[in-house]
């Protein structure tokens, strides 16, 4: 799917806002970027930007390379250009496999799927409660359980007319049995309780195959860049 740069930036900003809220990350914004404090991973800031011009990229790279634990995620189509600029700025690439994906929520089903097994149950929880401070109007976690076993789980946040999906997981012993698709349909039904028009998520390679079957389309690759010190450290692992 091809979109204009302004539309891509709007989608990227909405995705970041919902994603960081669903994970309760501390976040901040600056000229041409959004950043989340990744205490669960690097312990430092992870920066996001959308198809930056060379001058904007260079300015942001100076902030990212101030700490070896930081990372820069570039959402945009010109991967080769971003990697070339990164090398000039003391950074290297660790991944281009993830994709920002979008779907038209008007074409999605607003009913919970039939689980097909009386031993399966849906567990839906509000994240943070109604009084919790959040950029999202609502946040939900959903799990499909059998007894004490969580077969699949995921989250969805409502931000304006966007539904942001995150954290889709399937129990390792129960993969390739349709639980991921059931979970996405369940999250979608929750989201459609609100006047949303656009679904957004960032997907791994395996996730992209699942979501495309449900009507999602790729918008842009996500190029993940880190300072060269961090790249060397990762190479030794």
N, C-alpha and C positions, 0 to 999 in steps of 0.2 A: 504494500500500500504506500502510495506517495502522498505526502502532505507538505504544505508550505512550511517555511522555517518558523513563522509566527505560530502556526497551529501546533507544530512539534514542540515548541517551547512551552506553550500553554499546557499541552498534555504532560510534558516532563515535569513542570512545576506542580501540577495537580497530583501526579503520581508521587512525587517526593513528599508533598505535604501529607498525603494519606499514609504512605509507607512509614514515614518517621513517626506519625501519630499512632499507628497500629503497634509499633515497637516501643513506644514511649521514649524515643530518643530525644535528648536535648538537641535543638537545632538552631541554626542561625542563617542569615542570608547576607550577601554582599553584592558588589557590582558583578552581575552576570553569573552568580553561582548560588547554590544552596549547600549547606553542610550539616552533617549529623555526627554527633559524638558517639563513636562506636566502642563503648565500654565493654560490650560483649565480645568484641573481636580484637581490635588493635589497641584499644585504650586511647585512641586519638581521633582526630577529625577525618571524616571521609567527605570529600567535596564532589559536587555534581554540577555539571554545566551542559549547555545545549549548543552544539555546533558553533563553538567560539571562533572568532576571527583570530589571526595569529597574534596580534598585540594583546588581546584579552587573554588568550591562552598563556602567553609568556608571563603576564602579570599574575595570573592565578597560580601558575607553576611555581613562582617564587615563594608564594605562601605555602603551597603543598610541600615543597622540598625543605622548608624550615624544620621539619621533623621527619625522620626516617619512617615513622609509624603511620604517616598519613597516606592517603590515596586520593586519586582523582578519577572520577567516572565521567566519561564524555559520551553524551547521548547525541548521536548524529551520524550521518551517512559516510562521512569522509575519513574513514578509519586510517588510511595510509597517511593522510596529512597530519592527523593527530599524533600518530606514532613518530613521524619524522620530527615534528615539533618537540615531542617529549624527549627524544634523544638529544636535541639541542639544549634542552632545559634541565638535563641531569636526571631524567626519568626513563623508565622502560615499561613495556607492556606485559601484563600477566594474563589478560583474557580479552577476547572479543566475541565470546560464544553466547553471551546473554542478549536477549532482545526485549525492548519495550514493545508491548503488544496492546492492542485496542480491540474493543468490540462494541457493536451497536446494541445497547441494552433493550431497545424496543423489539429486537428480534429474538430475545431470550424468553424462556418459560418462567412464569412467576409462581409456579407450584413446586412444592417439595417433591423430589423424585420418590417413586415407590422403591423401598429398600429390598423387597422381595425375600426377606428372612425375618421371621418373628423374633429372633434372638437379637436382631440389630435395633439400635435406638439412636435417635438424634439428641445431642446435648448442645443447647444454644445458650450462650452467656453474653451479657453486656460487658464490654471491657471498660472498666473505670467507673461505670454508673453514670447517671444523667448529670450529676453535679461535678464530674471530673472535668478539669480544664483540658480542652483539646481543640485542635483546628477542625476536627471532624464533627459533624452533627451527630453521628452515631458510629459505634464500633462494636463488632460482634466477633466472638470466636465460636466455631462450630466443630463438633466432633461426631463421628459415627463410631459407636462403641458396641462391643459384644461382651457383656459381663464387665470384667475389669480391663479388657484390652481395647485400646484406641486403634481402630482400624484405619481411620484417616482423620485429618484435622486441617483447619485453615482459618483465616481471618478475612473480614471485609470491613472497610471503612467507607462512610458516606461523606464526601466533601463537595458541597454544591450539587451540581448535576453529574458528578463523577462517582463511580463505585471503584474503590481501589482494593484489589485482592492481593493477599500475601500469605506466606507461610504454609502453602499446601504441602502436606506430608502424608505419606502412606506407610503403614507398618511394614518393615522389611519382609516379614514372612507372608504378607498378603498383597504384594504388588502384582500388577497385571491381572487383577480380578475385577476391575471396574470401579474400585473404591474412589480413585482420584476423580473420575468423571462424576460419580454420585456427589462427592464433596463439592465440586465446582457448581453443580446444579443446585445444591442446597444453599451455598453462599449466594448464588445469583437470586434465588427466591427471597432470601433475606434482604438483599439490596433493593429488589423491586417493590418492597414495601414503601420505598421513598421515590420521589420523582427524578430518578437518575436517567440519563440518556447515554452515558459513555462509560464503559468498563476499561480499566487500565491495570496492567501488571508487568513485572519484569520476570521473564521466564528463562530457565536453563534450556539446554538443547533438548533434553528429554521432555521437559514441560511444554516446549513449543509444539511438539507433535500432538500432545493431548489437547492443548487449547485450540489448535487449528481445527480439530474435529468438532469443536463446540462453537465454531463461527468466529474465532479470534483471528486477527491478522497482525503480522509484524509491522511495526512502525519504523524502528531504528535499532541497529546494534548498539551495545553499550561497551565502550572501550575502557578497560580498567588499567590505570597507569599508577606506578609507585616510584618513589625515589630509588636511584640505583643501589643505594646501600641496602634497602629492603629487598630489592630484586636479587642481590647477591646472597642475602640471608635465606630467601625462599629456595634458591638453587641448591643450597647445602642441605635442605631438609629431606 
